[in-house]
Amino acid sequence: MKNRDFKNILKHFMRKDGSTGWLELSIKTKRDSRGNPIAYEGVARDVTERRAIELAEMEARERAEFLIDLMVHDLNNINQGMMLPLELVAQDPTLPPQHKKPIEIAVAQILRSTELIKNVKKLQMVLQQPVKLERRDLYGDVVKAADAVRRAFPNKELRLKNNIKEGDIHVVADDFLTDLFFNLLHNSMKSDKKQAVVVELEAKRNGDGKIVVSLADHGHGIPDEEKTRVLLRKRGSKGTGMGLTLVKYLVERYNGSISIHDRVPGKVSEGTTISITLQEG
């Protein structure tokens, strides 16, 4: 204590009446011309009420995280338990044609539920982890995301056309950048019913120290009211899937911006272009 100052140190204390509370201490050392300590001055504040609120928030957060983890684990088990018998029935050659379609719909909904659970868990991680941004090669994260999407859709083909080369463009982001592009590409794969899905990805410098990345698909598009919901979506509101909500949170994490518009102006059914602006690294 003789050699350094202290600021905002929390200490548990007992009052004269026997009750306990929390003090926030700040102590500063006064020194002579040679740097030797000659006196101390300090401030002590009773922060018991504030500390009680902080501890209550921590407890509530930990309880919510536990419930999410429990929900994710149990729902995944339930989905797996439903998926296996449905897939076995769907593969039965004696299954009447009129029964096959409802089973395929049920399987698709289970897969959608599984993807939703995965994105909820990912969003929880994004909101929990501290922001530590770094310089990242855009090409590497796009390639990783595209490879992951191809594994997620083994019966479809992703034809990704892009103008990015390794080491050419860098942005300020973190490891979640791969998840950002995974969700954009995943959304394009879902919205395009064709077996071969074409996606055009273009990155360019805007001359203001920022990189604009535009991803255009040829899916069924997003109606104007849904575009607005995605961009305004907060906890508990309705929107176009958790995937784009996660993208929005990640873009905000990187101090960037996002816009959604029709690939062909005025023609929703011709596909969607999503543009994100990131800081150049």
PASEBA-1860 file (N, C-alpha, C; in nm, 3 decimals):
! residues 281
1> MKNRDFKN> 0.082/-0.121/0.000/0.000/0.000/0.000/0.086/0.125/0.000 ~ 0.209/0.116/0.054/0.294/0.234/0.062/0.344/0.277/-0.076 ~ 0.341/0.187/-0.172/0.404/0.216/-0.300/0.306/0.242/-0.414 ~ 0.179/0.228/-0.389/0.086/0.249/-0.499/-0.050/0.297/-0.448 ~ -0.129/0.352/-0.542/-0.262/0.401/-0.508/-0.364/0.290/-0.531 ~ -0.480/0.308/-0.470/-0.590/0.214/-0.487/-0.714/0.293/-0.528 ~ -0.793/0.234/-0.617/-0.914/0.301/-0.662/-1.027/0.201/-0.675 ~ -1.142/0.237/-0.618/-1.265/0.158/-0.628/-1.247/0.015/-0.578
9> ILKHFMRK> -1.184/0.001/-0.462/-1.167/-0.130/-0.400/-1.289/-0.159/-0.312 ~ -1.350/-0.275/-0.328/-1.467/-0.311/-0.249/-1.425/-0.389/-0.125 ~ -1.481/-0.347/-0.009/-1.452/-0.413/0.118/-1.583/-0.436/0.194 ~ -1.594/-0.558/0.250/-1.710/-0.590/0.333/-1.684/-0.533/0.472 ~ -1.784/-0.471/0.535/-1.763/-0.412/0.668/-1.884/-0.436/0.757 ~ -1.864/-0.416/0.885/-1.973/-0.433/0.982/-1.998/-0.299/1.052 ~ -2.126/-0.263/1.060/-2.164/-0.139/1.127/-2.172/-0.159/1.278 ~ -2.189/-0.048/1.349/-2.197/-0.055/1.495/-2.316/-0.136/1.542
17> DGSTGWLE> -2.425/-0.134/1.462/-2.545/-0.208/1.503/-2.537/-0.356/1.468 ~ -2.425/-0.400/1.411/-2.408/-0.540/1.378/-2.443/-0.576/1.235 ~ -2.506/-0.484/1.164/-2.539/-0.511/1.024/-2.414/-0.497/0.938 ~ -2.417/-0.560/0.821/-2.300/-0.556/0.734/-2.333/-0.482/0.604 ~ -2.228/-0.439/0.536/-2.247/-0.368/0.411/-2.119/-0.368/0.330 ~ -2.117/-0.286/0.224/-2.002/-0.279/0.135/-1.951/-0.135/0.127 ~ -1.817/-0.120/0.136/-1.752/0.008/0.118/-1.671/0.007/-0.011 ~ -1.672/0.119/-0.081/-1.585/0.136/-0.197/-1.476/0.235/-0.157
25> LSIKTKRD> -1.352/0.188/-0.159/-1.239/0.267/-0.111/-1.151/0.315/-0.225 ~ -1.107/0.439/-0.215/-1.007/0.494/-0.307/-0.903/0.564/-0.222 ~ -0.777/0.525/-0.235/-0.669/0.581/-0.154/-0.558/0.632/-0.244 ~ -0.516/0.755/-0.221/-0.410/0.817/-0.300/-0.293/0.854/-0.211 ~ -0.173/0.828/-0.259/-0.052/0.856/-0.183/0.006/0.991/-0.225 ~ 0.035/1.077/-0.126/0.105/1.201/-0.154/0.254/1.179/-0.133 ~ 0.334/1.231/-0.222/0.479/1.207/-0.217/0.556/1.339/-0.217 ~ 0.679/1.330/-0.165/0.766/1.447/-0.169/0.837/1.455/-0.303
33> SRGNPIAY> 0.930/1.551/-0.314/0.999/1.571/-0.442/1.084/1.452/-0.483 ~ 1.118/1.367/-0.387/1.196/1.248/-0.418/1.110/1.125/-0.445 ~ 0.980/1.142/-0.437/0.890/1.030/-0.462/0.859/0.947/-0.340 ~ 0.903/0.991/-0.223/0.875/0.915/-0.100/0.737/0.951/-0.047 ~ 0.660/0.851/0.002/0.527/0.881/0.055/0.535/0.963/0.182 ~ 0.452/1.066/0.190/0.450/1.151/0.308/0.311/1.157/0.373 ~ 0.209/1.118/0.298/0.074/1.120/0.354/-0.019/1.039/0.262 ~ -0.135/1.008/0.316/-0.237/0.935/0.240/-0.370/1.006/0.254
41> EGVARDVT> -0.443/1.010/0.147/-0.579/1.063/0.152/-0.672/0.966/0.082 ~ -0.789/0.952/0.136/-0.879/0.852/0.078/-1.025/0.888/0.094 ~ -1.106/0.818/0.019/-1.251/0.836/0.022/-1.315/0.699/0.038 ~ -1.410/0.689/0.128/-1.485/0.564/0.149/-1.633/0.592/0.129 ~ -1.694/0.518/0.042/-1.837/0.535/0.013/-1.913/0.409/0.047 ~ -2.027/0.425/0.111/-2.114/0.311/0.138/-2.192/0.278/0.010 ~ -2.158/0.164/-0.050/-2.222/0.124/-0.177/-2.303/-0.004/-0.157 ~ -2.353/-0.024/-0.037/-2.426/-0.147/-0.005/-2.545/-0.168/-0.097
49> ERRAIELA> -2.622/-0.062/-0.119/-2.742/-0.076/-0.204/-2.703/-0.109/-0.348 ~ -2.601/-0.039/-0.399/-2.557/-0.066/-0.536/-2.503/-0.206/-0.550 ~ -2.425/-0.249/-0.450/-2.368/-0.383/-0.455/-2.476/-0.491/-0.450 ~ -2.582/-0.466/-0.374/-2.693/-0.562/-0.367/-2.760/-0.577/-0.504 ~ -2.775/-0.465/-0.576/-2.833/-0.470/-0.710/-2.742/-0.547/-0.805 ~ -2.610/-0.520/-0.796/-2.514/-0.590/-0.882/-2.516/-0.740/-0.857 ~ -2.519/-0.779/-0.729/-2.519/-0.923/-0.696/-2.650/-0.988/-0.742 ~ -2.760/-0.916/-0.730/-2.888/-0.970/-0.776/-2.887/-0.990/-0.927
57> EMEARERA> -2.827/-0.895/-1.001/-2.816/-0.907/-1.146/-2.728/-1.025/-1.184 ~ -2.616/-1.043/-1.113/-2.527/-1.156/-1.141/-2.598/-1.289/-1.117 ~ -2.673/-1.296/-1.006/-2.746/-1.418/-0.974/-2.852/-1.448/-1.080 ~ -2.923/-1.344/-1.123/-3.027/-1.362/-1.225/-2.965/-1.405/-1.358 ~ -2.849/-1.347/-1.393/-2.781/-1.384/-1.517/-2.735/-1.530/-1.513 ~ -2.676/-1.569/-1.401/-2.630/-1.707/-1.387/-2.746/-1.805/-1.393 ~ -2.860/-1.767/-1.332/-2.979/-1.854/-1.334/-3.032/-1.866/-1.476 ~ -3.034/-1.754/-1.549/-3.082/-1.757/-1.688/-2.989/-1.842/-1.776
65> EFLIDLMV> -2.859/-1.829/-1.755/-2.763/-1.908/-1.833/-2.780/-2.057/-1.806 ~ -2.805/-2.091/-1.679/-2.827/-2.231/-1.644/-2.951/-2.286/-1.713 ~ -3.059/-2.207/-1.712/-3.184/-2.252/-1.774/-3.168/-2.266/-1.925 ~ -3.093/-2.174/-1.988/-3.070/-2.185/-2.132/-2.991/-2.311/-2.164 ~ -2.885/-2.336/-2.085/-2.804/-2.455/-2.107/-2.889/-2.582/-2.091 ~ -2.974/-2.582/-1.989/-3.062/-2.697/-1.965/-3.160/-2.715/-2.079 ~ -3.218/-2.604/-2.125/-3.314/-2.610/-2.235/-3.248/-2.660/-2.363 ~ -3.129/-2.606/-2.394/-3.057/-2.647/-2.514/-3.028/-2.796/-2.512
73> HDLNNINQ> -2.979/-2.845/-2.399/-2.945/-2.988/-2.387/-3.068/-3.076/-2.404 ~ -3.176/-3.042/-2.333/-3.297/-3.126/-2.337/-3.367/-3.119/-2.473 ~ -3.375/-3.001/-2.532/-3.441/-2.989/-2.662/-3.363/-3.061/-2.772 ~ -3.231/-3.056/-2.765/-3.152/-3.130/-2.863/-3.177/-3.280/-2.851 ~ -3.186/-3.329/-2.728/-3.216/-3.471/-2.708/-3.353/-3.508/-2.761 ~ -3.451/-3.419/-2.738/-3.587/-3.443/-2.787/-3.588/-3.446/-2.940 ~ -3.520/-3.350/-3.002/-3.515/-3.345/-3.149/-3.451/-3.470/-3.207 ~ -3.341/-3.514/-3.146/-3.275/-3.635/-3.194/-3.366/-3.757/-3.179
81> GMMLPLEL> -3.441/-3.759/-3.068/-3.533/-3.871/-3.046/-3.646/-3.875/-3.147 ~ -3.689/-3.760/-3.197/-3.795/-3.756/-3.298/-3.740/-3.780/-3.438 ~ -3.619/-3.731/-3.463/-3.563/-3.738/-3.597/-3.540/-3.881/-3.644 ~ -3.483/-3.965/-3.560/-3.447/-4.100/-3.601/-3.567/-4.182/-3.648 ~ -3.677/-4.193/-3.571/-3.791/-4.272/-3.621/-3.855/-4.212/-3.747 ~ -3.857/-4.079/-3.756/-3.915/-4.016/-3.875/-3.832/-4.048/-4.000 ~ -3.700/-4.044/-3.987/-3.614/-4.076/-4.100/-3.629/-4.222/-4.141 ~ -3.645/-4.311/-4.043/-3.664/-4.453/-4.073/-3.796/-4.476/-4.147
89> VAQDPTLP> -3.900/-4.407/-4.102/-4.031/-4.421/-4.168/-4.024/-4.364/-4.309 ~ -3.957/-4.250/-4.326/-3.947/-4.186/-4.458/-3.875/-4.274/-4.558 ~ -3.782/-4.358/-4.510/-3.705/-4.445/-4.599/-3.774/-4.577/-4.628 ~ -3.889/-4.601/-4.566/-3.963/-4.725/-4.588/-4.025/-4.725/-4.728 ~ -3.988/-4.819/-4.815/-4.041/-4.821/-4.952/-4.191/-4.848/-4.959 ~ -4.249/-4.902/-4.852/-4.393/-4.930/-4.853/-4.477/-4.812/-4.806 ~ -4.411/-4.702/-4.771/-4.483/-4.585/-4.721/-4.568/-4.524/-4.833 ~ -4.698/-4.507/-4.812/-4.785/-4.446/-4.914/-4.738/-4.304/-4.947
97> PQHKKPIE> -4.744/-4.266/-5.073/-4.698/-4.133/-5.115/-4.764/-4.018/-5.039 ~ -4.892/-4.033/-5.006/-4.962/-3.923/-4.939/-4.913/-3.901/-4.796 ~ -4.840/-3.999/-4.741/-4.787/-3.985/-4.605/-4.643/-3.934/-4.605 ~ -4.579/-3.940/-4.718/-4.437/-3.902/-4.724/-4.419/-3.752/-4.705 ~ -4.503/-3.673/-4.767/-4.488/-3.527/-4.760/-4.500/-3.475/-4.617 ~ -4.603/-3.517/-4.539/-4.612/-3.469/-4.400/-4.489/-3.506/-4.317 ~ -4.431/-3.624/-4.343/-4.311/-3.664/-4.269/-4.193/-3.575/-4.307 ~ -4.181/-3.544/-4.435/-4.073/-3.455/-4.479/-4.087/-3.316/-4.415
105> IAVAQILR> -4.212/-3.270/-4.403/-4.236/-3.140/-4.339/-4.195/-3.145/-4.191 ~ -4.230/-3.255/-4.124/-4.195/-3.270/-3.983/-4.044/-3.272/-3.964 ~ -3.973/-3.344/-4.051/-3.826/-3.349/-4.044/-3.767/-3.209/-4.064 ~ -3.821/-3.136/-4.161/-3.772/-3.001/-4.187/-3.792/-2.909/-4.067 ~ -3.905/-2.924/-3.998/-3.932/-2.841/-3.881/-3.840/-2.876/-3.765 ~ -3.806/-3.004/-3.752/-3.712/-3.045/-3.647/-3.574/-2.986/-3.676 ~ -3.533/-2.991/-3.802/-3.404/-2.932/-3.840/-3.404/-2.781/-3.814 ~ -3.518/-2.718/-3.842/-3.530/-2.574/-3.816/-3.519/-2.545/-3.667
113> STELIKNV> -3.581/-2.632/-3.586/-3.574/-2.616/-3.441/-3.430/-2.633/-3.391 ~ -3.360/-2.731/-3.447/-3.221/-2.755/-3.409/-3.134/-2.634/-3.441 ~ -3.156/-2.575/-3.558/-3.080/-2.458/-3.599/-3.111/-2.338/-3.509 ~ -3.237/-2.325/-3.470/-3.277/-2.217/-3.381/-3.207/-2.231/-3.246 ~ -3.205/-2.352/-3.192/-3.139/-2.378/-3.063/-2.991/-2.342/-3.072 ~ -2.928/-2.381/-3.182/-2.786/-2.352/-3.202/-2.760/-2.201/-3.204 ~ -2.849/-2.127/-3.270/-2.830/-1.982/-3.279/-2.857/-1.912/-3.146 ~ -2.953/-1.965/-3.068/-2.978/-1.908/-2.935/-2.854/-1.925/-2.848
121> KKLQMVLQ> -2.794/-2.043/-2.854/-2.673/-2.069/-2.776/-2.558/-1.980/-2.825 ~ -2.547/-1.965/-2.954/-2.441/-1.880/-3.009/-2.461/-1.733/-2.968 ~ -2.586/-1.687/-2.973/-2.616/-1.549/-2.933/-2.583/-1.528/-2.786 ~ -2.611/-1.628/-2.703/-2.576/-1.620/-2.562/-2.425/-1.601/-2.545 ~ -2.347/-1.674/-2.622/-2.201/-1.661/-2.616/-2.156/-1.522/-2.660 ~ -2.218/-1.471/-2.766/-2.182/-1.339/-2.818/-2.208/-1.232/-2.712 ~ -2.322/-1.241/-2.644/-2.359/-1.141/-2.545/-2.275/-1.151/-2.417 ~ -2.223/-1.271/-2.390/-2.146/-1.292/-2.267/-1.999/-1.255/-2.282
129> QPVKLERR> -1.941/-1.292/-2.393/-1.797/-1.277/-2.406/-1.756/-1.131/-2.427 ~ -1.649/-1.090/-2.360/-1.601/-0.952/-2.378/-1.556/-0.927/-2.521 ~ -1.570/-0.804/-2.565/-1.533/-0.768/-2.702/-1.383/-0.745/-2.710 ~ -1.315/-0.828/-2.786/-1.172/-0.814/-2.810/-1.148/-0.822/-2.960 ~ -1.154/-0.708/-3.026/-1.144/-0.705/-3.170/-0.999/-0.707/-3.217 ~ -0.979/-0.760/-3.336/-0.846/-0.774/-3.392/-0.852/-0.762/-3.544 ~ -0.737/-0.755/-3.606/-0.728/-0.749/-3.751/-0.741/-0.891/-3.808 ~ -0.838/-0.910/-3.899/-0.865/-1.043/-3.952/-0.871/-1.040/-4.105
137> DLYGDVVK> -0.822/-1.149/-4.164/-0.827/-1.165/-4.309/-0.969/-1.207/-4.347 ~ -1.040/-1.123/-4.420/-1.179/-1.149/-4.456/-1.193/-1.279/-4.534 ~ -1.098/-1.305/-4.622/-1.102/-1.425/-4.706/-1.110/-1.553/-4.621 ~ -1.030/-1.560/-4.517/-1.026/-1.681/-4.434/-1.158/-1.710/-4.368 ~ -1.223/-1.608/-4.314/-1.352/-1.631/-4.246/-1.463/-1.667/-4.344 ~ -1.459/-1.608/-4.464/-1.559/-1.642/-4.566/-1.544/-1.787/-4.609 ~ -1.420/-1.830/-4.631/-1.395/-1.968/-4.674/-1.440/-2.067/-4.566 ~ -1.407/-2.040/-4.440/-1.449/-2.128/-4.330/-1.601/-2.137/-4.323
145> AADAVRRA> -1.667/-2.023/-4.338/-1.813/-2.020/-4.331/-1.874/-2.100/-4.446 ~ -1.821/-2.083/-4.567/-1.873/-2.153/-4.684/-1.855/-2.305/-4.668 ~ -1.740/-2.348/-4.618/-1.717/-2.491/-4.596/-1.816/-2.548/-4.495 ~ -1.843/-2.472/-4.387/-1.938/-2.518/-4.285/-2.079/-2.528/-4.341 ~ -2.117/-2.432/-4.426/-2.251/-2.434/-4.486/-2.265/-2.553/-4.581 ~ -2.162/-2.584/-4.656/-2.167/-2.701/-4.746/-2.186/-2.830/-4.667 ~ -2.122/-2.839/-4.550/-2.142/-2.958/-4.465/-2.283/-2.962/-4.408 ~ -2.341/-2.846/-4.385/-2.477/-2.841/-4.329/-2.584/-2.875/-4.432
153> FPNKELRL> -2.551/-2.863/-4.562/-2.646/-2.894/-4.670/-2.581/-2.995/-4.766 ~ -2.565/-3.120/-4.721/-2.496/-3.220/-4.805/-2.568/-3.252/-4.936 ~ -2.699/-3.224/-4.942/-2.776/-3.256/-5.062/-2.794/-3.136/-5.156 ~ -2.728/-3.025/-5.123/-2.736/-2.908/-5.208/-2.594/-2.862/-5.241 ~ -2.584/-2.776/-5.341/-2.454/-2.725/-5.383/-2.451/-2.573/-5.366 ~ -2.351/-2.525/-5.295/-2.331/-2.382/-5.281/-2.230/-2.336/-5.385 ~ -2.275/-2.250/-5.476/-2.187/-2.192/-5.577/-2.160/-2.048/-5.537 ~ -2.052/-2.029/-5.463/-2.018/-1.897/-5.411/-1.924/-1.825/-5.506
161> KNNIKEGD> -1.972/-1.713/-5.559/-1.889/-1.630/-5.646/-1.846/-1.508/-5.565 ~ -1.714/-1.489/-5.550/-1.669/-1.373/-5.473/-1.542/-1.315/-5.532 ~ -1.517/-1.190/-5.498/-1.401/-1.119/-5.552/-1.290/-1.103/-5.448 ~ -1.296/-1.181/-5.340/-1.199/-1.167/-5.232/-1.084/-1.264/-5.253 ~ -0.964/-1.215/-5.233/-0.844/-1.299/-5.241/-0.776/-1.302/-5.104 ~ -0.707/-1.410/-5.078/-0.640/-1.426/-4.949/-0.541/-1.312/-4.925 ~ -0.553/-1.249/-4.808/-0.462/-1.142/-4.770/-0.492/-1.008/-4.833 ~ -0.599/-0.999/-4.912/-0.627/-0.875/-4.985/-0.703/-0.774/-4.900
169> IHVVADDF> -0.801/-0.822/-4.822/-0.885/-0.733/-4.744/-0.889/-0.779/-4.598 ~ -0.864/-0.686/-4.507/-0.868/-0.716/-4.365/-0.972/-0.626/-4.297 ~ -1.038/-0.679/-4.196/-1.138/-0.604/-4.120/-1.110/-0.618/-3.971 ~ -1.176/-0.534/-3.893/-1.164/-0.539/-3.748/-1.282/-0.620/-3.695 ~ -1.253/-0.739/-3.639/-1.359/-0.827/-3.591/-1.298/-0.926/-3.490 ~ -1.365/-1.041/-3.470/-1.312/-1.146/-3.384/-1.353/-1.282/-3.441 ~ -1.340/-1.388/-3.361/-1.366/-1.522/-3.410/-1.511/-1.543/-3.454 ~ -1.603/-1.460/-3.406/-1.743/-1.474/-3.443/-1.770/-1.429/-3.587
177> LTDLFFNL> -1.670/-1.372/-3.653/-1.690/-1.327/-3.791/-1.727/-1.445/-3.882 ~ -1.670/-1.561/-3.855/-1.707/-1.680/-3.932/-1.855/-1.711/-3.915 ~ -1.906/-1.698/-3.793/-2.048/-1.723/-3.767/-2.135/-1.622/-3.840 ~ -2.088/-1.499/-3.852/-2.164/-1.397/-3.924/-2.187/-1.442/-4.069 ~ -2.079/-1.481/-4.137/-2.094/-1.522/-4.277/-2.164/-1.658/-4.290 ~ -2.144/-1.745/-4.190/-2.215/-1.873/-4.193/-2.366/-1.850/-4.194 ~ -2.414/-1.761/-4.109/-2.557/-1.737/-4.100/-2.611/-1.668/-4.225 ~ -2.533/-1.580/-4.284/-2.577/-1.518/-4.409/-2.589/-1.622/-4.520
185> LHNSMKSD> -2.487/-1.706/-4.535/-2.489/-1.809/-4.640/-2.594/-1.916/-4.609 ~ -2.608/-1.950/-4.483/-2.709/-2.050/-4.442/-2.848/-2.000/-4.477 ~ -2.874/-1.873/-4.453/-3.004/-1.815/-4.485/-3.030/-1.819/-4.635 ~ -2.924/-1.795/-4.714/-2.940/-1.800/-4.860/-2.970/-1.942/-4.907 ~ -2.907/-2.040/-4.845/-2.931/-2.181/-4.883/-3.074/-2.221/-4.851 ~ -3.127/-2.172/-4.740/-3.264/-2.206/-4.702/-3.367/-2.138/-4.792 ~ -3.338/-2.015/-4.833/-3.438/-1.939/-4.909/-3.441/-1.976/-5.056 ~ -3.339/-2.046/-5.105/-3.334/-2.085/-5.246/-3.365/-2.234/-5.257
193> KKQAVVVE> -3.475/-2.268/-5.323/-3.519/-2.407/-5.331/-3.444/-2.487/-5.436 ~ -3.363/-2.422/-5.515/-3.288/-2.495/-5.619/-3.178/-2.580/-5.556 ~ -3.142/-2.687/-5.625/-3.036/-2.776/-5.574/-2.901/-2.705/-5.576 ~ -2.875/-2.629/-5.680/-2.752/-2.550/-5.690/-2.785/-2.405/-5.655 ~ -2.729/-2.358/-5.546/-2.760/-2.225/-5.496/-2.644/-2.130/-5.530 ~ -2.676/-2.026/-5.605/-2.574/-1.928/-5.646/-2.581/-1.808/-5.553 ~ -2.466/-1.773/-5.497/-2.455/-1.656/-5.410/-2.337/-1.572/-5.457 ~ -2.361/-1.443/-5.476/-2.254/-1.351/-5.517/-2.211/-1.268/-5.396
201> LEAKRNGD> -2.082/-1.275/-5.365/-2.028/-1.199/-5.253/-1.921/-1.103/-5.303 ~ -1.938/-0.976/-5.271/-1.844/-0.874/-5.317/-1.800/-0.787/-5.200 ~ -1.670/-0.764/-5.190/-1.616/-0.675/-5.086/-1.540/-0.562/-5.153 ~ -1.560/-0.442/-5.103/-1.490/-0.327/-5.161/-1.466/-0.222/-5.054 ~ -1.364/-0.144/-5.075/-1.332/-0.032/-4.986/-1.417/0.088/-5.026 ~ -1.470/0.157/-4.927/-1.555/0.272/-4.960/-1.480/0.404/-4.953 ~ -1.347/0.398/-4.929/-1.267/0.519/-4.926/-1.274/0.595/-4.796 ~ -1.342/0.540/-4.696/-1.357/0.607/-4.567/-1.307/0.519/-4.454
209> GKIVVSLA> -1.210/0.433/-4.486/-1.156/0.343/-4.385/-1.250/0.229/-4.350 ~ -1.344/0.201/-4.438/-1.440/0.095/-4.411/-1.450/-0.001/-4.530 ~ -1.494/-0.123/-4.500/-1.514/-0.226/-4.601/-1.663/-0.258/-4.611 ~ -1.716/-0.256/-4.732/-1.855/-0.292/-4.754/-1.860/-0.431/-4.818 ~ -1.924/-0.525/-4.750/-1.938/-0.661/-4.800/-2.084/-0.684/-4.835 ~ -2.111/-0.715/-4.961/-2.248/-0.738/-5.008/-2.265/-0.884/-5.050 ~ -2.371/-0.945/-5.002/-2.401/-1.085/-5.034/-2.538/-1.090/-5.099 ~ -2.543/-1.135/-5.225/-2.668/-1.139/-5.301/-2.705/-1.283/-5.332
217> DHGHGIPD> -2.831/-1.320/-5.305/-2.876/-1.455/-5.338/-2.994/-1.449/-5.435 ~ -3.042/-1.566/-5.476/-3.151/-1.576/-5.573/-3.269/-1.651/-5.512 ~ -3.288/-1.635/-5.381/-3.396/-1.704/-5.311/-3.530/-1.634/-5.327 ~ -3.620/-1.667/-5.233/-3.757/-1.612/-5.242/-3.767/-1.469/-5.195 ~ -3.658/-1.416/-5.138/-3.658/-1.275/-5.098/-3.717/-1.252/-4.960 ~ -3.704/-1.128/-4.914/-3.757/-1.088/-4.784/-3.850/-0.969/-4.805 ~ -3.978/-0.980/-4.769/-4.071/-0.868/-4.784/-4.022/-0.744/-4.707 ~ -4.063/-0.626/-4.753/-4.015/-0.501/-4.694/-4.040/-0.494/-4.544
225> EEKTRVLL> -4.160/-0.538/-4.500/-4.189/-0.529/-4.356/-4.097/-0.621/-4.275 ~ -4.057/-0.734/-4.336/-3.966/-0.825/-4.267/-3.824/-0.767/-4.263 ~ -3.785/-0.697/-4.368/-3.655/-0.631/-4.368/-3.644/-0.537/-4.249 ~ -3.750/-0.459/-4.227/-3.751/-0.362/-4.117/-3.744/-0.433/-3.983 ~ -3.818/-0.543/-3.969/-3.818/-0.617/-3.843/-3.681/-0.672/-3.810 ~ -3.612/-0.724/-3.910/-3.479/-0.779/-3.886/-3.385/-0.670/-3.835 ~ -3.390/-0.552/-3.896/-3.299/-0.444/-3.858/-3.334/-0.383/-3.723 ~ -3.461/-0.392/-3.682/-3.503/-0.333/-3.555/-3.515/-0.435/-3.445
233> RKRGSKGT> -3.494/-0.562/-3.477/-3.526/-0.669/-3.384/-3.445/-0.661/-3.254 ~ -3.518/-0.676/-3.143/-3.457/-0.683/-3.011/-3.509/-0.809/-2.944 ~ -3.464/-0.832/-2.823/-3.505/-0.952/-2.752/-3.657/-0.959/-2.744 ~ -3.712/-1.075/-2.780/-3.853/-1.098/-2.761/-3.942/-1.057/-2.877 ~ -3.890/-0.989/-2.978/-3.973/-0.948/-3.091/-3.971/-1.052/-3.199 ~ -4.067/-1.040/-3.289/-4.074/-1.134/-3.399/-3.987/-1.086/-3.514 ~ -3.942/-1.179/-3.599/-3.857/-1.141/-3.709/-3.833/-1.258/-3.802 ~ -3.739/-1.242/-3.896/-3.712/-1.346/-3.995/-3.597/-1.434/-3.948
241> GMGLTLVK> -3.622/-1.514/-3.843/-3.524/-1.612/-3.801/-3.415/-1.555/-3.713 ~ -3.362/-1.643/-3.626/-3.256/-1.603/-3.534/-3.125/-1.579/-3.606 ~ -3.105/-1.642/-3.722/-2.979/-1.629/-3.794/-2.945/-1.485/-3.826 ~ -3.041/-1.413/-3.885/-3.017/-1.273/-3.920/-3.012/-1.184/-3.796 ~ -3.083/-1.224/-3.691/-3.073/-1.149/-3.566/-2.932/-1.159/-3.509 ~ -2.875/-1.279/-3.515/-2.737/-1.298/-3.470/-2.641/-1.215/-3.554 ~ -2.665/-1.212/-3.685/-2.581/-1.130/-3.774/-2.587/-0.984/-3.731 ~ -2.706/-0.935/-3.701/-2.722/-0.795/-3.660/-2.643/-0.766/-3.532
249> YLVERYNG> -2.652/-0.855/-3.435/-2.579/-0.835/-3.309/-2.428/-0.834/-3.334 ~ -2.381/-0.921/-3.423/-2.238/-0.929/-3.450/-2.189/-0.803/-3.522 ~ -2.268/-0.754/-3.618/-2.231/-0.631/-3.688/-2.220/-0.515/-3.588 ~ -2.314/-0.507/-3.496/-2.309/-0.403/-3.394/-2.187/-0.423/-3.303 ~ -2.153/-0.548/-3.275/-2.035/-0.579/-3.193/-1.908/-0.523/-3.258 ~ -1.906/-0.523/-3.391/-1.790/-0.476/-3.466/-1.801/-0.328/-3.504 ~ -1.898/-0.257/-3.444/-1.918/-0.115/-3.472/-1.945/-0.090/-3.621 ~ -2.018/-0.183/-3.681/-2.051/-0.171/-3.822/-2.198/-0.142/-3.843
257> SISIHDRV> -2.244/-0.160/-3.967/-2.384/-0.136/-4.000/-2.430/-0.241/-4.101 ~ -2.561/-0.258/-4.112/-2.618/-0.358/-4.202/-2.738/-0.300/-4.274 ~ -2.755/-0.339/-4.400/-2.873/-0.298/-4.476/-2.922/-0.418/-4.557 ~ -3.052/-0.422/-4.579/-3.114/-0.533/-4.653/-3.202/-0.474/-4.763 ~ -3.185/-0.520/-4.884/-3.269/-0.471/-4.994/-3.283/-0.579/-5.100 ~ -3.375/-0.558/-5.193/-3.398/-0.655/-5.300/-3.278/-0.661/-5.392 ~ -3.243/-0.782/-5.436/-3.132/-0.796/-5.531/-3.165/-0.720/-5.659 ~ -3.290/-0.736/-5.706/-3.341/-0.659/-5.820/-3.442/-0.559/-5.763
265> PGKVSEGT> -3.411/-0.429/-5.766/-3.498/-0.330/-5.703/-3.645/-0.347/-5.742 ~ -3.730/-0.356/-5.638/-3.874/-0.366/-5.660/-3.924/-0.506/-5.686 ~ -3.835/-0.606/-5.692/-3.875/-0.744/-5.719/-3.827/-0.834/-5.605 ~ -3.913/-0.848/-5.504/-3.877/-0.925/-5.385/-3.842/-1.068/-5.419 ~ -3.919/-1.129/-5.507/-3.903/-1.272/-5.539/-3.774/-1.304/-5.615 ~ -3.699/-1.201/-5.655/-3.575/-1.223/-5.729/-3.453/-1.241/-5.638 ~ -3.476/-1.238/-5.507/-3.365/-1.258/-5.414/-3.334/-1.135/-5.332 ~ -3.238/-1.152/-5.241/-3.205/-1.048/-5.144/-3.056/-1.015/-5.147
273> TISITLQE> -3.024/-0.888/-5.127/-2.886/-0.846/-5.109/-2.871/-0.789/-4.968 ~ -2.779/-0.845/-4.892/-2.749/-0.796/-4.758/-2.609/-0.736/-4.760 ~ -2.599/-0.611/-4.719/-2.471/-0.542/-4.717/-2.433/-0.508/-4.574 ~ -2.309/-0.540/-4.540/-2.259/-0.504/-4.407/-2.135/-0.418/-4.423 ~ -2.123/-0.320/-4.337/-2.008/-0.230/-4.340/-1.925/-0.252/-4.214 ~ -1.796/-0.280/-4.233/-1.705/-0.308/-4.122/-1.585/-0.215/-4.128 ~ -1.520/-0.196/-4.015/-1.398/-0.116/-4.011/-1.285/-0.192/-4.080 ~ -1.209/-0.123/-4.166/-1.096/-0.188/-4.230/-0.983/-0.209/-4.130
281> G> -0.922/-0.328/-4.137/-0.815/-0.362/-4.043/-0.676/-0.328/-4.096
END
